[in-house]
């Protein structure tokens, strides 16, 4: 099965692409990690594979409607 076909079938079954599903899972993990307050936004963004903390913050905001820096203070 080609990569393109796999992504198509996955999206038909689960309603989102493989990439989007993995990204959402990473962001969900990040939210939980930030709630503990034991890791900085910058460190977490690099652990999750983002080259820039600003890219992580933007993706996080689009997913949850709040910035990562706001999670620990809630």
CHARMM-style PDB file with segment names, atoms N, HN, CA, C and O in Angstrom:
ATOM      1  N   UNK     1       0.849  -1.166   0.000  1.00  0.00      PROA
ATOM      2  CA  UNK     1       0.000   0.000   0.000  1.00  0.00      PROA
ATOM      3  C   UNK     1       0.902   1.238   0.000  1.00  0.00      PROA
ATOM      4  O   UNK     1       1.868   1.317   0.759  1.00  0.00      PROA
ATOM      5  N   UNK     2       0.579   2.174  -0.840  1.00  0.00      PROA
ATOM      6  HN  UNK     2      -0.205   2.110  -1.457  1.00  0.00      PROA
ATOM      7  CA  UNK     2       1.372   3.401  -0.927  1.00  0.00      PROA
ATOM      8  C   UNK     2       1.076   4.309   0.273  1.00  0.00      PROA
ATOM      9  O   UNK     2       0.056   4.170   0.948  1.00  0.00      PROA
ATOM     10  N   UNK     3       1.988   5.228   0.507  1.00  0.00      PROA
ATOM     11  HN  UNK     3       2.817   5.341  -0.042  1.00  0.00      PROA
ATOM     12  CA  UNK     3       1.816   6.189   1.598  1.00  0.00      PROA
ATOM     13  C   UNK     3       0.556   7.025   1.383  1.00  0.00      PROA
ATOM     14  O   UNK     3      -0.190   7.305   2.321  1.00  0.00      PROA
ATOM     15  N   UNK     4       0.342   7.408   0.156  1.00  0.00      PROA
ATOM     16  HN  UNK     4       0.948   7.181  -0.606  1.00  0.00      PROA
ATOM     17  CA  UNK     4      -0.829   8.223  -0.184  1.00  0.00      PROA
ATOM     18  C   UNK     4      -2.133   7.462   0.084  1.00  0.00      PROA
ATOM     19  O   UNK     4      -3.089   8.016   0.628  1.00  0.00      PROA
ATOM     20  N   UNK     5      -2.152   6.197  -0.305  1.00  0.00      PROA
ATOM     21  HN  UNK     5      -1.375   5.747  -0.747  1.00  0.00      PROA
ATOM     22  CA  UNK     5      -3.341   5.366  -0.102  1.00  0.00      PROA
ATOM     23  C   UNK     5      -3.589   5.127   1.396  1.00  0.00      PROA
ATOM     24  O   UNK     5      -4.727   5.177   1.864  1.00  0.00      PROA
ATOM     25  N   UNK     6      -2.513   4.870   2.127  1.00  0.00      PROA
ATOM     26  HN  UNK     6      -1.589   4.830   1.746  1.00  0.00      PROA
ATOM     27  CA  UNK     6      -2.627   4.668   3.569  1.00  0.00      PROA
ATOM     28  C   UNK     6      -3.232   5.900   4.241  1.00  0.00      PROA
ATOM     29  O   UNK     6      -4.129   5.778   5.076  1.00  0.00      PROA
ATOM     30  N   UNK     7      -2.745   7.074   3.877  1.00  0.00      PROA
ATOM     31  HN  UNK     7      -2.017   7.172   3.199  1.00  0.00      PROA
ATOM     32  CA  UNK     7      -3.268   8.300   4.467  1.00  0.00      PROA
ATOM     33  C   UNK     7      -4.743   8.490   4.107  1.00  0.00      PROA
ATOM     34  O   UNK     7      -5.536   8.920   4.944  1.00  0.00      PROA
ATOM     35  N   UNK     8      -5.106   8.173   2.876  1.00  0.00      PROA
ATOM     36  HN  UNK     8      -4.462   7.824   2.196  1.00  0.00      PROA
ATOM     37  CA  UNK     8      -6.500   8.303   2.446  1.00  0.00      PROA
ATOM     38  C   UNK     8      -7.408   7.376   3.254  1.00  0.00      PROA
ATOM     39  O   UNK     8      -8.451   7.801   3.751  1.00  0.00      PROA
ATOM     40  N   UNK     9      -7.011   6.117   3.384  1.00  0.00      PROA
ATOM     41  HN  UNK     9      -6.163   5.772   2.981  1.00  0.00      PROA
ATOM     42  CA  UNK     9      -7.820   5.142   4.125  1.00  0.00      PROA
ATOM     43  C   UNK     9      -7.911   5.542   5.600  1.00  0.00      PROA
ATOM     44  O   UNK     9      -8.982   5.466   6.202  1.00  0.00      PROA
ATOM     45  N   UNK    10      -6.794   5.963   6.171  1.00  0.00      PROA
ATOM     46  HN  UNK    10      -5.924   6.025   5.682  1.00  0.00      PROA
ATOM     47  CA  UNK    10      -6.778   6.402   7.569  1.00  0.00      PROA
ATOM     48  C   UNK    10      -7.742   7.564   7.771  1.00  0.00      PROA
ATOM     49  O   UNK    10      -8.508   7.588   8.734  1.00  0.00      PROA
ATOM     50  N   UNK    11      -7.696   8.522   6.860  1.00  0.00      PROA
ATOM     51  HN  UNK    11      -7.073   8.503   6.078  1.00  0.00      PROA
ATOM     52  CA  UNK    11      -8.571   9.691   6.975  1.00  0.00      PROA
ATOM     53  C   UNK    11     -10.037   9.303   6.824  1.00  0.00      PROA
ATOM     54  O   UNK    11     -10.894   9.862   7.509  1.00  0.00      PROA
ATOM     55  N   UNK    12     -10.333   8.376   5.959  1.00  0.00      PROA
ATOM     56  HN  UNK    12      -9.637   7.922   5.402  1.00  0.00      PROA
ATOM     57  CA  UNK    12     -11.711   7.911   5.801  1.00  0.00      PROA
ATOM     58  C   UNK    12     -12.209   7.229   7.079  1.00  0.00      PROA
ATOM     59  O   UNK    12     -13.367   7.395   7.464  1.00  0.00      PROA
ATOM     60  N   UNK    13     -11.339   6.470   7.726  1.00  0.00      PROA
ATOM     61  HN  UNK    13     -10.399   6.335   7.413  1.00  0.00      PROA
ATOM     62  CA  UNK    13     -11.729   5.742   8.931  1.00  0.00      PROA
ATOM     63  C   UNK    13     -11.823   6.631  10.172  1.00  0.00      PROA
ATOM     64  O   UNK    13     -12.745   6.492  10.975  1.00  0.00      PROA
ATOM     65  N   UNK    14     -10.858   7.545  10.321  1.00  0.00      PROA
ATOM     66  HN  UNK    14     -10.109   7.658   9.668  1.00  0.00      PROA
ATOM     67  CA  UNK    14     -10.743   8.298  11.568  1.00  0.00      PROA
ATOM     68  C   UNK    14     -11.064   9.784  11.445  1.00  0.00      PROA
ATOM     69  O   UNK    14     -11.096  10.487  12.455  1.00  0.00      PROA
ATOM     70  N   UNK    15     -11.300  10.271  10.245  1.00  0.00      PROA
ATOM     71  HN  UNK    15     -11.274   9.699   9.424  1.00  0.00      PROA
ATOM     72  CA  UNK    15     -11.710  11.658  10.066  1.00  0.00      PROA
ATOM     73  C   UNK    15     -10.594  12.678  10.086  1.00  0.00      PROA
ATOM     74  O   UNK    15     -10.853  13.880  10.040  1.00  0.00      PROA
ATOM     75  N   UNK    16      -9.357  12.219  10.154  1.00  0.00      PROA
ATOM     76  HN  UNK    16      -9.146  11.242  10.191  1.00  0.00      PROA
ATOM     77  CA  UNK    16      -8.202  13.123  10.145  1.00  0.00      PROA
ATOM     78  C   UNK    16      -7.009  12.368   9.571  1.00  0.00      PROA
ATOM     79  O   UNK    16      -6.952  11.140   9.624  1.00  0.00      PROA
ATOM     80  N   UNK    17      -6.070  13.111   9.029  1.00  0.00      PROA
ATOM     81  HN  UNK    17      -6.117  14.109   8.986  1.00  0.00      PROA
ATOM     82  CA  UNK    17      -4.880  12.479   8.468  1.00  0.00      PROA
ATOM     83  C   UNK    17      -4.010  11.900   9.581  1.00  0.00      PROA
ATOM     84  O   UNK    17      -4.172  12.241  10.752  1.00  0.00      PROA
ATOM     85  N   UNK    18      -3.099  11.034   9.204  1.00  0.00      PROA
ATOM     86  HN  UNK    18      -2.967  10.757   8.252  1.00  0.00      PROA
ATOM     87  CA  UNK    18      -2.165  10.460  10.169  1.00  0.00      PROA
ATOM     88  C   UNK    18      -1.355  11.576  10.816  1.00  0.00      PROA
ATOM     89  O   UNK    18      -1.170  11.587  12.033  1.00  0.00      PROA
ATOM     90  N   UNK    19      -0.876  12.507  10.015  1.00  0.00      PROA
ATOM     91  HN  UNK    19      -1.026  12.499   9.026  1.00  0.00      PROA
ATOM     92  CA  UNK    19      -0.075  13.616  10.533  1.00  0.00      PROA
ATOM     93  C   UNK    19      -0.862  14.434  11.552  1.00  0.00      PROA
ATOM     94  O   UNK    19      -0.344  14.762  12.619  1.00  0.00      PROA
ATOM     95  N   UNK    20      -2.097  14.760  11.232  1.00  0.00      PROA
ATOM     96  HN  UNK    20      -2.518  14.493  10.365  1.00  0.00      PROA
ATOM     97  CA  UNK    20      -2.930  15.558  12.138  1.00  0.00      PROA
ATOM     98  C   UNK    20      -3.218  14.793  13.430  1.00  0.00      PROA
ATOM     99  O   UNK    20      -3.211  15.376  14.514  1.00  0.00      PROA
ATOM    100  N   UNK    21      -3.468  13.503  13.316  1.00  0.00      PROA
ATOM    101  HN  UNK    21      -3.474  13.029  12.436  1.00  0.00      PROA
ATOM    102  CA  UNK    21      -3.728  12.676  14.492  1.00  0.00      PROA
ATOM    103  C   UNK    21      -2.514  12.630  15.409  1.00  0.00      PROA
ATOM    104  O   UNK    21      -2.653  12.749  16.626  1.00  0.00      PROA
ATOM    105  N   UNK    22      -1.320  12.458  14.834  1.00  0.00      PROA
ATOM    106  HN  UNK    22      -1.208  12.361  13.845  1.00  0.00      PROA
ATOM    107  CA  UNK    22      -0.090  12.439  15.631  1.00  0.00      PROA
ATOM    108  C   UNK    22       0.188  13.803  16.258  1.00  0.00      PROA
ATOM    109  O   UNK    22       0.595  13.890  17.416  1.00  0.00      PROA
ATOM    110  N   UNK    23      -0.032  14.857  15.493  1.00  0.00      PROA
ATOM    111  HN  UNK    23      -0.363  14.786  14.552  1.00  0.00      PROA
ATOM    112  CA  UNK    23       0.170  16.210  16.020  1.00  0.00      PROA
ATOM    113  C   UNK    23      -0.761  16.471  17.194  1.00  0.00      PROA
ATOM    114  O   UNK    23      -0.336  17.012  18.215  1.00  0.00      PROA
ATOM    115  N   UNK    24      -2.018  16.093  17.059  1.00  0.00      PROA
ATOM    116  HN  UNK    24      -2.363  15.653  16.229  1.00  0.00      PROA
ATOM    117  CA  UNK    24      -2.978  16.284  18.150  1.00  0.00      PROA
ATOM    118  C   UNK    24      -2.583  15.477  19.385  1.00  0.00      PROA
ATOM    119  O   UNK    24      -2.719  15.957  20.510  1.00  0.00      PROA
ATOM    120  N   UNK    25      -2.099  14.260  19.181  1.00  0.00      PROA
ATOM    121  HN  UNK    25      -1.989  13.869  18.267  1.00  0.00      PROA
ATOM    122  CA  UNK    25      -1.660  13.436  20.313  1.00  0.00      PROA
ATOM    123  C   UNK    25      -0.473  14.085  21.020  1.00  0.00      PROA
ATOM    124  O   UNK    25      -0.407  14.089  22.249  1.00  0.00      PROA
ATOM    125  N   UNK    26       0.464  14.634  20.250  1.00  0.00      PROA
ATOM    126  HN  UNK    26       0.411  14.631  19.251  1.00  0.00      PROA
ATOM    127  CA  UNK    26       1.613  15.326  20.844  1.00  0.00      PROA
ATOM    128  C   UNK    26       1.163  16.550  21.637  1.00  0.00      PROA
ATOM    129  O   UNK    26       1.646  16.799  22.742  1.00  0.00      PROA
ATOM    130  N   UNK    27       0.243  17.304  21.068  1.00  0.00      PROA
ATOM    131  HN  UNK    27      -0.150  17.102  20.170  1.00  0.00      PROA
ATOM    132  CA  UNK    27      -0.243  18.503  21.752  1.00  0.00      PROA
ATOM    133  C   UNK    27      -1.036  18.153  23.011  1.00  0.00      PROA
ATOM    134  O   UNK    27      -0.959  18.869  24.009  1.00  0.00      PROA
ATOM    135  N   UNK    28      -1.791  17.063  22.970  1.00  0.00      PROA
ATOM    136  HN  UNK    28      -1.853  16.482  22.159  1.00  0.00      PROA
ATOM    137  CA  UNK    28      -2.504  16.610  24.167  1.00  0.00      PROA
ATOM    138  C   UNK    28      -1.506  16.255  25.269  1.00  0.00      PROA
ATOM    139  O   UNK    28      -1.707  16.598  26.434  1.00  0.00      PROA
ATOM    140  N   UNK    29      -0.432  15.567  24.889  1.00  0.00      PROA
ATOM    141  HN  UNK    29      -0.269  15.288  23.943  1.00  0.00      PROA
ATOM    142  CA  UNK    29       0.632  15.219  25.838  1.00  0.00      PROA
ATOM    143  C   UNK    29       1.271  16.492  26.396  1.00  0.00      PROA
ATOM    144  O   UNK    29       1.552  16.578  27.592  1.00  0.00      PROA
ATOM    145  N   UNK    30       1.494  17.466  25.538  1.00  0.00      PROA
ATOM    146  HN  UNK    30       1.266  17.397  24.567  1.00  0.00      PROA
ATOM    147  CA  UNK    30       2.105  18.728  25.964  1.00  0.00      PROA
ATOM    148  C   UNK    30       1.217  19.444  26.974  1.00  0.00      PROA
ATOM    149  O   UNK    30       1.712  19.991  27.959  1.00  0.00      PROA
ATOM    150  N   UNK    31      -0.076  19.442  26.737  1.00  0.00      PROA
ATOM    151  HN  UNK    31      -0.478  18.998  25.937  1.00  0.00      PROA
ATOM    152  CA  UNK    31      -1.004  20.101  27.659  1.00  0.00      PROA
ATOM    153  C   UNK    31      -0.883  19.490  29.056  1.00  0.00      PROA
ATOM    154  O   UNK    31      -0.801  20.206  30.054  1.00  0.00      PROA
ATOM    155  N   UNK    32      -0.873  18.172  29.109  1.00  0.00      PROA
ATOM    156  HN  UNK    32      -0.939  17.591  28.298  1.00  0.00      PROA
ATOM    157  CA  UNK    32      -0.757  17.487  30.401  1.00  0.00      PROA
ATOM    158  C   UNK    32       0.580  17.796  31.069  1.00  0.00      PROA
ATOM    159  O   UNK    32       0.637  18.015  32.279  1.00  0.00      PROA
ATOM    160  N   UNK    33       1.648  17.813  30.285  1.00  0.00      PROA
ATOM    161  HN  UNK    33       1.602  17.635  29.302  1.00  0.00      PROA
ATOM    162  CA  UNK    33       2.974  18.109  30.839  1.00  0.00      PROA
ATOM    163  C   UNK    33       3.037  19.533  31.377  1.00  0.00      PROA
ATOM    164  O   UNK    33       3.650  19.776  32.416  1.00  0.00      PROA
ATOM    165  N   UNK    34       2.418  20.462  30.689  1.00  0.00      PROA
ATOM    166  HN  UNK    34       1.920  20.264  29.844  1.00  0.00      PROA
ATOM    167  CA  UNK    34       2.428  21.854  31.138  1.00  0.00      PROA
ATOM    168  C   UNK    34       1.602  22.047  32.410  1.00  0.00      PROA
ATOM    169  O   UNK    34       1.906  22.920  33.222  1.00  0.00      PROA
ATOM    170  N   UNK    35       0.583  21.252  32.579  1.00  0.00      PROA
ATOM    171  HN  UNK    35       0.336  20.542  31.919  1.00  0.00      PROA
ATOM    172  CA  UNK    35      -0.236  21.351  33.789  1.00  0.00      PROA
ATOM    173  C   UNK    35       0.569  21.022  35.043  1.00  0.00      PROA
ATOM    174  O   UNK    35       0.286  21.547  36.120  1.00  0.00      PROA
ATOM    175  N   UNK    36       1.563  20.159  34.906  1.00  0.00      PROA
ATOM    176  HN  UNK    36       1.793  19.733  34.031  1.00  0.00      PROA
ATOM    177  CA  UNK    36       2.389  19.798  36.062  1.00  0.00      PROA
ATOM    178  C   UNK    36       3.341  20.921  36.436  1.00  0.00      PROA
ATOM    179  O   UNK    36       3.780  21.006  37.583  1.00  0.00      PROA
ATOM    180  N   UNK    37       3.667  21.785  35.475  1.00  0.00      PROA
ATOM    181  HN  UNK    37       3.311  21.715  34.543  1.00  0.00      PROA
ATOM    182  CA  UNK    37       4.562  22.904  35.728  1.00  0.00      PROA
ATOM    183  C   UNK    37       6.022  22.520  35.859  1.00  0.00      PROA
ATOM    184  O   UNK    37       6.833  23.330  36.309  1.00  0.00      PROA
ATOM    185  N   UNK    38       6.374  21.308  35.479  1.00  0.00      PROA
ATOM    186  HN  UNK    38       5.716  20.650  35.114  1.00  0.00      PROA
ATOM    187  CA  UNK    38       7.742  20.833  35.650  1.00  0.00      PROA
ATOM    188  C   UNK    38       8.608  21.000  34.406  1.00  0.00      PROA
ATOM    189  O   UNK    38       9.786  20.642  34.422  1.00  0.00      PROA
ATOM    190  N   UNK    39       8.052  21.528  33.353  1.00  0.00      PROA
ATOM    191  HN  UNK    39       7.095  21.820  33.340  1.00  0.00      PROA
ATOM    192  CA  UNK    39       8.813  21.687  32.111  1.00  0.00      PROA
ATOM    193  C   UNK    39       8.461  23.034  31.490  1.00  0.00      PROA
ATOM    194  O   UNK    39       7.312  23.473  31.542  1.00  0.00      PROA
ATOM    195  N   UNK    40       9.453  23.678  30.906  1.00  0.00      PROA
ATOM    196  HN  UNK    40      10.386  23.321  30.863  1.00  0.00      PROA
ATOM    197  CA  UNK    40       9.209  24.976  30.274  1.00  0.00      PROA
ATOM    198  C   UNK    40       8.608  24.780  28.884  1.00  0.00      PROA
ATOM    199  O   UNK    40       8.721  23.711  28.285  1.00  0.00      PROA
ATOM    200  N   UNK    41       7.980  25.817  28.397  1.00  0.00      PROA
ATOM    201  HN  UNK    41       7.888  26.685  28.884  1.00  0.00      PROA
ATOM    202  CA  UNK    41       7.391  25.777  27.058  1.00  0.00      PROA
ATOM    203  C   UNK    41       8.480  25.535  26.021  1.00  0.00      PROA
ATOM    204  O   UNK    41       8.297  24.739  25.100  1.00  0.00      PROA
ATOM    205  N   UNK    42       9.595  26.208  26.166  1.00  0.00      PROA
ATOM    206  HN  UNK    42       9.744  26.854  26.914  1.00  0.00      PROA
ATOM    207  CA  UNK    42      10.689  26.060  25.200  1.00  0.00      PROA
ATOM    208  C   UNK    42      11.226  24.632  25.191  1.00  0.00      PROA
ATOM    209  O   UNK    42      11.399  24.039  24.126  1.00  0.00      PROA
ATOM    210  N   UNK    43      11.485  24.087  26.363  1.00  0.00      PROA
ATOM    211  HN  UNK    43      11.344  24.569  27.228  1.00  0.00      PROA
ATOM    212  CA  UNK    43      12.000  22.715  26.458  1.00  0.00      PROA
ATOM    213  C   UNK    43      11.005  21.720  25.872  1.00  0.00      PROA
ATOM    214  O   UNK    43      11.390  20.821  25.123  1.00  0.00      PROA
ATOM    215  N   UNK    44       9.752  21.875  26.205  1.00  0.00      PROA
ATOM    216  HN  UNK    44       9.439  22.605  26.813  1.00  0.00      PROA
ATOM    217  CA  UNK    44       8.720  20.969  25.712  1.00  0.00      PROA
ATOM    218  C   UNK    44       8.583  21.056  24.199  1.00  0.00      PROA
ATOM    219  O   UNK    44       8.408  20.036  23.533  1.00  0.00      PROA
ATOM    220  N   UNK    45       8.660  22.252  23.659  1.00  0.00      PROA
ATOM    221  HN  UNK    45       8.802  23.081  24.201  1.00  0.00      PROA
ATOM    222  CA  UNK    45       8.533  22.408  22.208  1.00  0.00      PROA
ATOM    223  C   UNK    45       9.646  21.662  21.483  1.00  0.00      PROA
ATOM    224  O   UNK    45       9.402  21.037  20.450  1.00  0.00      PROA
ATOM    225  N   UNK    46      10.852  21.721  22.006  1.00  0.00      PROA
ATOM    226  HN  UNK    46      11.050  22.229  22.845  1.00  0.00      PROA
ATOM    227  CA  UNK    46      11.964  21.006  21.376  1.00  0.00      PROA
ATOM    228  C   UNK    46      11.828  19.495  21.556  1.00  0.00      PROA
ATOM    229  O   UNK    46      12.150  18.735  20.644  1.00  0.00      PROA
ATOM    230  N   UNK    47      11.362  19.061  22.700  1.00  0.00      PROA
ATOM    231  HN  UNK    47      11.100  19.679  23.442  1.00  0.00      PROA
ATOM    232  CA  UNK    47      11.145  17.625  22.932  1.00  0.00      PROA
ATOM    233  C   UNK    47      10.125  17.048  21.958  1.00  0.00      PROA
ATOM    234  O   UNK    47      10.216  15.885  21.564  1.00  0.00      PROA
ATOM    235  N   UNK    48       9.161  17.869  21.576  1.00  0.00      PROA
ATOM    236  HN  UNK    48       9.087  18.813  21.896  1.00  0.00      PROA
ATOM    237  CA  UNK    48       8.109  17.407  20.668  1.00  0.00      PROA
ATOM    238  C   UNK    48       8.468  17.572  19.198  1.00  0.00      PROA
ATOM    239  O   UNK    48       7.666  17.258  18.319  1.00  0.00      PROA
ATOM    240  N   UNK    49       9.679  18.065  18.933  1.00  0.00      PROA
ATOM    241  HN  UNK    49      10.331  18.320  19.648  1.00  0.00      PROA
ATOM    242  CA  UNK    49      10.147  18.127  17.554  1.00  0.00      PROA
ATOM    243  C   UNK    49       9.957  19.450  16.848  1.00  0.00      PROA
ATOM    244  O   UNK    49      10.194  19.539  15.643  1.00  0.00      PROA
ATOM    245  N   UNK    50       9.540  20.470  17.556  1.00  0.00      PROA
ATOM    246  HN  UNK    50       9.348  20.397  18.534  1.00  0.00      PROA
ATOM    247  CA  UNK    50       9.401  21.793  16.947  1.00  0.00      PROA
ATOM    248  C   UNK    50      10.757  22.488  16.963  1.00  0.00      PROA
ATOM    249  O   UNK    50      11.464  22.449  17.970  1.00  0.00      PROA
ATOM    250  N   UNK    51      11.118  23.117  15.862  1.00  0.00      PROA
ATOM    251  HN  UNK    51      10.544  23.148  15.044  1.00  0.00      PROA
ATOM    252  CA  UNK    51      12.396  23.829  15.787  1.00  0.00      PROA
ATOM    253  C   UNK    51      12.338  25.156  16.524  1.00  0.00      PROA
ATOM    254  O   UNK    51      13.355  25.653  17.007  1.00  0.00      PROA
ATOM    255  N   UNK    52      11.155  25.721  16.606  1.00  0.00      PROA
ATOM    256  HN  UNK    52      10.329  25.317  16.213  1.00  0.00      PROA
ATOM    257  CA  UNK    52      10.977  27.025  17.250  1.00  0.00      PROA
ATOM    258  C   UNK    52       9.807  26.952  18.228  1.00  0.00      PROA
ATOM    259  O   UNK    52       8.760  26.383  17.920  1.00  0.00      PROA
ATOM    260  N   UNK    53       9.998  27.527  19.395  1.00  0.00      PROA
ATOM    261  HN  UNK    53      10.849  27.990  19.645  1.00  0.00      PROA
ATOM    262  CA  UNK    53       8.935  27.542  20.399  1.00  0.00      PROA
ATOM    263  C   UNK    53       7.705  28.286  19.884  1.00  0.00      PROA
ATOM    264  O   UNK    53       6.579  27.970  20.270  1.00  0.00      PROA
ATOM    265  N   UNK    54       7.918  29.269  19.015  1.00  0.00      PROA
ATOM    266  HN  UNK    54       8.833  29.525  18.701  1.00  0.00      PROA
ATOM    267  CA  UNK    54       6.782  30.027  18.478  1.00  0.00      PROA
ATOM    268  C   UNK    54       5.889  29.146  17.597  1.00  0.00      PROA
ATOM    269  O   UNK    54       4.671  29.319  17.583  1.00  0.00      PROA
ATOM    270  N   UNK    55       6.484  28.211  16.871  1.00  0.00      PROA
ATOM    271  HN  UNK    55       7.474  28.069  16.883  1.00  0.00      PROA
ATOM    272  CA  UNK    55       5.693  27.285  16.051  1.00  0.00      PROA
ATOM    273  C   UNK    55       4.851  26.376  16.938  1.00  0.00      PROA
ATOM    274  O   UNK    55       3.683  26.111  16.653  1.00  0.00      PROA
ATOM    275  N   UNK    56       5.465  25.909  18.012  1.00  0.00      PROA
ATOM    276  HN  UNK    56       6.413  26.125  18.244  1.00  0.00      PROA
ATOM    277  CA  UNK    56       4.744  25.091  18.984  1.00  0.00      PROA
ATOM    278  C   UNK    56       3.596  25.887  19.605  1.00  0.00      PROA
ATOM    279  O   UNK    56       2.478  25.382  19.712  1.00  0.00      PROA
ATOM    280  N   UNK    57       3.863  27.110  20.008  1.00  0.00      PROA
ATOM    281  HN  UNK    57       4.771  27.520  19.921  1.00  0.00      PROA
ATOM    282  CA  UNK    57       2.838  27.948  20.640  1.00  0.00      PROA
ATOM    283  C   UNK    57       1.662  28.188  19.709  1.00  0.00      PROA
ATOM    284  O   UNK    57       0.508  28.169  20.139  1.00  0.00      PROA
ATOM    285  N   UNK    58       1.951  28.414  18.438  1.00  0.00      PROA
ATOM    286  HN  UNK    58       2.888  28.430  18.088  1.00  0.00      PROA
ATOM    287  CA  UNK    58       0.888  28.646  17.460  1.00  0.00      PROA
ATOM    288  C   UNK    58       0.028  27.386  17.291  1.00  0.00      PROA
ATOM    289  O   UNK    58      -1.200  27.468  17.297  1.00  0.00      PROA
ATOM    290  N   UNK    59       0.667  26.231  17.143  1.00  0.00      PROA
ATOM    291  HN  UNK    59       1.665  26.164  17.138  1.00  0.00      PROA
ATOM    292  CA  UNK    59      -0.076  24.979  16.994  1.00  0.00      PROA
ATOM    293  C   UNK    59      -0.897  24.683  18.248  1.00  0.00      PROA
ATOM    294  O   UNK    59      -2.040  24.234  18.160  1.00  0.00      PROA
ATOM    295  N   UNK    60      -0.312  24.936  19.402  1.00  0.00      PROA
ATOM    296  HN  UNK    60       0.617  25.301  19.474  1.00  0.00      PROA
ATOM    297  CA  UNK    60      -0.984  24.713  20.679  1.00  0.00      PROA
ATOM    298  C   UNK    60      -2.223  25.605  20.785  1.00  0.00      PROA
ATOM    299  O   UNK    60      -3.293  25.150  21.189  1.00  0.00      PROA
ATOM    300  N   UNK    61      -2.067  26.871  20.421  1.00  0.00      PROA
ATOM    301  HN  UNK    61      -1.197  27.241  20.093  1.00  0.00      PROA
ATOM    302  CA  UNK    61      -3.184  27.817  20.472  1.00  0.00      PROA
ATOM    303  C   UNK    61      -4.314  27.392  19.526  1.00  0.00      PROA
ATOM    304  O   UNK    61      -5.489  27.472  19.883  1.00  0.00      PROA
ATOM    305  N   UNK    62      -3.958  26.949  18.342  1.00  0.00      PROA
ATOM    306  HN  UNK    62      -3.003  26.884  18.052  1.00  0.00      PROA
ATOM    307  CA  UNK    62      -4.976  26.523  17.380  1.00  0.00      PROA
ATOM    308  C   UNK    62      -5.737  25.297  17.885  1.00  0.00      PROA
ATOM    309  O   UNK    62      -6.922  25.135  17.592  1.00  0.00      PROA
ATOM    310  N   UNK    63      -5.064  24.448  18.634  1.00  0.00      PROA
ATOM    311  HN  UNK    63      -4.102  24.580  18.872  1.00  0.00      PROA
ATOM    312  CA  UNK    63      -5.697  23.229  19.158  1.00  0.00      PROA
ATOM    313  C   UNK    63      -6.578  23.513  20.380  1.00  0.00      PROA
ATOM    314  O   UNK    63      -7.687  22.989  20.482  1.00  0.00      PROA
ATOM    315  N   UNK    64      -6.082  24.346  21.308  1.00  0.00      PROA
ATOM    316  HN  UNK    64      -5.181  24.772  21.226  1.00  0.00      PROA
ATOM    317  CA  UNK    64      -6.755  24.506  22.595  1.00  0.00      PROA
ATOM    318  C   UNK    64      -7.373  25.882  22.843  1.00  0.00      PROA
ATOM    319  O   UNK    64      -8.182  26.036  23.757  1.00  0.00      PROA
ATOM    320  N   UNK    65      -7.005  26.877  22.047  1.00  0.00      PROA
ATOM    321  HN  UNK    65      -6.347  26.752  21.304  1.00  0.00      PROA
ATOM    322  CA  UNK    65      -7.556  28.213  22.243  1.00  0.00      PROA
ATOM    323  C   UNK    65      -6.887  29.012  23.346  1.00  0.00      PROA
ATOM    324  O   UNK    65      -7.352  30.097  23.696  1.00  0.00      PROA
ATOM    325  N   UNK    66      -5.808  28.492  23.892  1.00  0.00      PROA
ATOM    326  HN  UNK    66      -5.430  27.611  23.607  1.00  0.00      PROA
ATOM    327  CA  UNK    66      -4.992  29.197  24.884  1.00  0.00      PROA
ATOM    328  C   UNK    66      -3.527  28.968  24.526  1.00  0.00      PROA
ATOM    329  O   UNK    66      -3.183  27.993  23.859  1.00  0.00      PROA
ATOM    330  N   UNK    67      -2.676  29.874  24.977  1.00  0.00      PROA
ATOM    331  HN  UNK    67      -2.956  30.666  25.519  1.00  0.00      PROA
ATOM    332  CA  UNK    67      -1.245  29.711  24.736  1.00  0.00      PROA
ATOM    333  C   UNK    67      -0.645  28.799  25.800  1.00  0.00      PROA
ATOM    334  O   UNK    67      -1.155  28.739  26.919  1.00  0.00      PROA
ATOM    335  N   UNK    68       0.424  28.094  25.468  1.00  0.00      PROA
ATOM    336  HN  UNK    68       0.838  28.143  24.559  1.00  0.00      PROA
ATOM    337  CA  UNK    68       1.040  27.183  26.435  1.00  0.00      PROA
ATOM    338  C   UNK    68       1.406  27.862  27.753  1.00  0.00      PROA
ATOM    339  O   UNK    68       1.297  27.256  28.819  1.00  0.00      PROA
ATOM    340  N   UNK    69       1.831  29.100  27.679  1.00  0.00      PROA
ATOM    341  HN  UNK    69       1.920  29.592  26.813  1.00  0.00      PROA
ATOM    342  CA  UNK    69       2.228  29.817  28.897  1.00  0.00      PROA
ATOM    343  C   UNK    69       1.046  30.071  29.831  1.00  0.00      PROA
ATOM    344  O   UNK    69       1.242  30.356  31.012  1.00  0.00      PROA
ATOM    345  N   UNK    70      -0.172  29.972  29.314  1.00  0.00      PROA
ATOM    346  HN  UNK    70      -0.331  29.740  28.354  1.00  0.00      PROA
ATOM    347  CA  UNK    70      -1.364  30.198  30.125  1.00  0.00      PROA
ATOM    348  C   UNK    70      -1.832  28.938  30.853  1.00  0.00      PROA
ATOM    349  O   UNK    70      -2.639  29.026  31.778  1.00  0.00      PROA
ATOM    350  N   UNK    71      -1.345  27.788  30.453  1.00  0.00      PROA
ATOM    351  HN  UNK    71      -0.690  27.716  29.701  1.00  0.00      PROA
ATOM    352  CA  UNK    71      -1.847  26.532  31.012  1.00  0.00      PROA
ATOM    353  C   UNK    71      -1.425  26.347  32.460  1.00  0.00      PROA
ATOM    354  O   UNK    71      -2.249  25.972  33.294  1.00  0.00      PROA
ATOM    355  N   UNK    72      -0.185  26.598  32.773  1.00  0.00      PROA
ATOM    356  HN  UNK    72       0.485  26.903  32.096  1.00  0.00      PROA
ATOM    357  CA  UNK    72       0.285  26.413  34.138  1.00  0.00      PROA
ATOM    358  C   UNK    72      -0.354  27.363  35.124  1.00  0.00      PROA
ATOM    359  O   UNK    72      -0.447  27.060  36.314  1.00  0.00      PROA
ATOM    360  N   UNK    73      -0.796  28.511  34.639  1.00  0.00      PROA
ATOM    361  HN  UNK    73      -0.720  28.757  33.673  1.00  0.00      PROA
ATOM    362  CA  UNK    73      -1.365  29.527  35.531  1.00  0.00      PROA
ATOM    363  C   UNK    73      -2.872  29.395  35.708  1.00  0.00      PROA
ATOM    364  O   UNK    73      -3.486  30.204  36.405  1.00  0.00      PROA
ATOM    365  N   UNK    74      -3.466  28.400  35.095  1.00  0.00      PROA
ATOM    366  HN  UNK    74      -2.967  27.743  34.529  1.00  0.00      PROA
ATOM    367  CA  UNK    74      -4.921  28.231  35.196  1.00  0.00      PROA
ATOM    368  C   UNK    74      -5.300  27.541  36.470  1.00  0.00      PROA
ATOM    369  OT1 UNK    74      -6.484  27.316  36.722  1.00  0.00      PROA
TER     370      UNK     74
END
